[in-house]
Amino acid sequence: MDGSELFRSVLMGGATWSHVLKRGTALRMVDVEGGANVAGYMLNFENPAERLNVPDTLKAQHTARLKAGNVLFSDMGRVLCSITEDSLGWHDPLAGLTNAALIEVKYGKTSYQEHRNAWHQNARDGMVTELAKYGLGERDLQATVNFFSKVVVEETGAMRFQPDHSKAGSYVELRAEMNVLVVLNNSPHPLAESKRYAPGKVELSVSRVPMPGQDDACRRLCPENARGFVMTEMYFL
């Protein structure tokens, strides 16, 4: 991240966070303790009917994982965010979110009334609650990305979670190509094998960054990305 930092915050374990990431800024996430999993979802803040489309994101870039150079496409073919920096080379776009039933079965039943901030929160409910702050609801939540996590698909089609993928200090940076409502949740990956509910801290920072030029690595990754950037730029004419 080369630009001037605008703010810095910490996403605690189990917590959900949202921010309208403006075009010309970037969000950096850093795994403070190792083993992080941050579920991420994005919508066009000016028109929330336009939202992250994970199947198109993967199909257009001929991949089943995300890393630096990839972009996150909306369902209208525009680029919401670009992954400009990444120390891991693999982020999971396949496994989806935890829900209340899964968390209870894996980690035990808790409640805020009894356990306060130590209760076992789940990603789906956290994201739906956060979307409600913007007049949105469960119907507005579609497929998400699990940053910092690696899932391998076996020849049988089974998905296998790779433990210890993200070490302390691992990072990923998202550059906003539109004015993007970003919703993040810091909860365990749905396929994580550990029976201990202990998501660690993730540091968040937002900075101003230059607009992508014609030689931008994300734009040049494939023809589909180049077309996505042109459609995004037309949106702002």
C-alpha atoms as one frame of an Amber mdcrd trajectory, in Angstrom:
protein
   0.000   0.000   0.000   1.727   3.183  -1.202  -0.838   5.899  -0.479  -1.612
   7.947   2.616  -3.387   6.035   5.370  -6.868   7.296   6.263  -7.655   5.103
   9.249  -6.724   1.896  11.038  -8.896  -0.437  13.098  -8.978  -3.966  14.533
 -11.614  -6.569  13.673 -11.969  -8.706  16.782 -12.733 -12.417  16.750 -16.407
 -13.097  15.968 -17.098  -9.488  15.019 -18.622  -8.052  11.844 -17.494  -4.784
  10.211 -18.649  -2.679   7.283 -17.400   0.368   5.440 -18.117   2.178   2.186
 -14.752   1.818   0.463 -14.483   4.716  -1.970 -13.102   4.448  -5.490  -9.428
   5.411  -5.253  -8.876   3.816  -1.837  -7.744   0.366  -0.724  -8.447  -1.852
   2.261  -5.582  -3.883   3.730  -6.304  -6.827   6.042  -3.512  -8.292   8.175
  -3.780 -11.554  10.116  -2.370 -10.511  13.495  -2.198 -13.891  15.238  -2.267
 -16.468  12.427  -5.082 -18.791  11.373  -7.523 -16.027  10.436 -10.624 -16.433
   8.319 -12.416 -13.286   7.183 -15.612 -13.725   5.200 -16.074 -10.850   2.754
 -19.033  -9.561   0.758 -19.388  -6.483  -1.455 -22.123  -4.431  -3.103 -22.255
  -1.272  -5.191 -23.099   1.283  -2.500 -24.882   3.563  -5.006 -27.012   0.682
  -6.321 -27.052  -2.290  -3.912 -28.889  -4.385  -6.488 -25.428  -4.743  -8.071
 -23.422  -7.103  -5.915 -20.541  -9.540  -5.806 -20.971 -12.486  -8.164 -18.545
 -15.215  -7.107 -19.397 -17.703  -9.921 -18.757 -15.059 -12.607 -15.597 -13.942
 -10.794 -14.180 -17.462 -10.995 -15.464 -18.299 -14.469 -14.176 -15.104 -16.063
 -10.686 -15.571 -14.635 -10.549 -19.363 -15.129  -9.745 -20.109 -11.494 -11.136
 -21.733  -8.345  -9.055 -19.638  -5.938  -8.297 -15.960  -5.533  -4.935 -14.202
  -5.233  -3.142 -11.001  -6.212  -4.032 -10.055  -9.792  -7.599 -11.311  -9.545
 -10.608  -9.004  -9.428 -14.031  -9.361  -7.812 -16.772  -8.971 -10.424 -20.275
  -7.721  -9.843 -23.313  -9.392 -11.401 -23.300  -6.571 -13.990 -19.817  -7.366
 -15.271 -18.086  -4.480 -13.533 -15.126  -4.688 -11.170 -16.028  -3.994  -7.551
 -12.530  -4.534  -6.109  -9.127  -5.739  -7.270  -6.744  -7.873  -5.215  -3.606
  -5.808  -5.630  -1.396  -7.338  -2.928  -1.446 -10.738  -1.254   1.116 -12.709
   0.746  -0.708 -16.061   0.609  -1.546 -16.797  -3.022  -4.798 -18.558  -2.139
  -8.105 -17.312  -0.722 -11.200 -19.519  -0.656 -14.214 -18.513  -2.808 -16.029
 -21.846  -2.518 -16.999 -22.869   1.020 -19.372 -20.065   2.018 -20.361 -18.990
   5.525 -20.951 -20.495   8.940 -24.504 -20.319  10.301 -25.927 -20.628  13.799
 -26.656 -24.366  13.535 -23.144 -25.203  12.331 -21.495 -23.127  15.054 -23.639
 -24.732  17.766 -22.883 -28.270  16.599 -19.142 -27.656  16.302 -18.446 -25.361
  19.255 -21.412 -25.692  21.615 -24.430 -23.548  22.357 -23.850 -20.068  23.795
 -25.789 -16.825  24.040 -24.905 -13.178  24.433 -27.132 -12.921  27.497 -25.090
 -15.580  29.312 -21.622 -15.320  27.791 -21.512 -11.676  26.650 -18.671 -10.973
  24.191 -17.396 -14.553  24.519 -20.479 -16.016  22.823 -20.000 -17.991  19.603
 -21.073 -15.747  16.755 -21.623 -16.986  13.194 -20.842 -15.277   9.911 -24.272
 -15.426   8.265 -26.181 -13.798  11.111 -23.413 -11.245  11.584 -23.509 -10.229
   7.940 -27.303 -10.061   7.783 -27.320  -7.836  10.886 -24.666  -5.579   9.357
 -26.538  -5.303   6.050 -29.631  -4.174   7.968 -27.777  -0.964   8.858 -28.036
  -0.044   5.161 -31.664  -1.059   4.653 -30.690  -4.471   3.261 -31.532  -7.975
   4.412 -30.946 -11.693   4.028 -32.142 -11.718   0.419 -29.311  -9.284  -0.397
 -26.598 -11.673   0.851 -25.216 -13.983  -1.816 -21.969 -15.962  -2.178 -18.971
 -14.669  -0.237 -15.184 -15.050  -0.156 -13.146 -16.455   2.750  -9.963 -14.416
   2.898  -6.872 -16.038   4.478  -8.289 -19.567   3.998  -7.328 -22.346   1.608
  -9.687 -25.114   0.500  -8.529 -27.834  -1.874 -11.050 -29.704  -4.010 -10.247
 -33.407  -4.279 -10.825 -35.481  -7.421 -13.949 -36.875  -5.748 -15.354 -33.351
  -5.417 -14.837 -33.250  -1.650 -13.510 -29.971  -0.264 -10.600 -30.175   2.181
  -9.694 -27.273   4.472  -5.979 -26.571   4.784  -5.134 -25.733   8.423  -2.339
 -23.293   9.320  -2.500 -21.705   5.871  -2.295 -18.133   7.133   0.597 -17.194
   9.399   0.809 -14.145  11.650   1.503 -11.121   9.460  -0.167 -12.515   6.336
  -2.033  -9.841   4.399  -4.314  -9.116   1.472  -5.203  -5.749  -0.056  -8.393
  -4.845  -1.923  -8.464  -1.754  -4.135 -11.949  -0.311  -4.660 -12.809   0.230
  -8.332 -16.302   1.495  -7.448 -17.821   2.958  -4.276 -18.195  -0.407  -2.592
 -20.050  -1.396   0.550 -17.694  -3.962   2.099 -18.976  -6.287   4.834 -16.476
  -8.468   6.732 -16.945 -11.098   9.403 -14.140 -12.597  11.484 -15.415 -16.089
  12.378 -14.051 -19.624  11.887 -14.099 -21.135   8.412 -17.087 -23.497   7.985
 -14.754 -26.429   7.203 -12.206 -25.714   9.960 -11.465 -28.876  11.957 -10.624
 -27.239  15.280 -13.285 -27.676  17.979 -12.154 -24.521  19.783 -13.914 -21.268
  18.949 -11.050 -18.778  19.024 -10.904 -16.460  15.987  -7.985 -14.033  16.321
  -7.618 -10.339  15.632  -7.360  -8.942  12.099  -5.969  -5.450  11.513  -7.795
  -3.283   8.971  -6.464  -0.120   7.344  -7.724   2.092   4.520  -5.466   4.297
   2.408  -5.664   6.412  -0.726  -4.134   4.688  -3.747  -3.572   5.648  -7.417
  -6.195   4.734  -9.968  -5.269   1.718 -12.134  -3.578   2.509 -15.427  -3.551
   0.574 -18.680  -0.577  -1.477 -17.466  -2.237  -2.459 -14.192  -1.569  -6.124
 -13.327  -5.215  -6.846 -12.495  -6.421  -5.298 -15.751  -3.865  -7.245 -17.792
  -4.509 -10.633 -16.175  -6.955 -11.710 -18.882  -9.205 -10.186 -21.575 -12.254
 -10.572 -19.341 -10.653  -8.353 -16.698  -9.784  -5.708 -19.273 -13.430  -5.602
 -20.399 -14.566  -5.394 -16.787 -12.382  -2.343 -16.183 -13.707  -0.652 -19.337
 -17.304  -1.215 -18.201 -16.438   0.121 -14.752 -14.820   3.243 -16.195 -17.844
   3.833 -18.418 -20.010   3.769 -15.284 -18.115   6.781 -13.942 -18.162   8.872
 -17.157
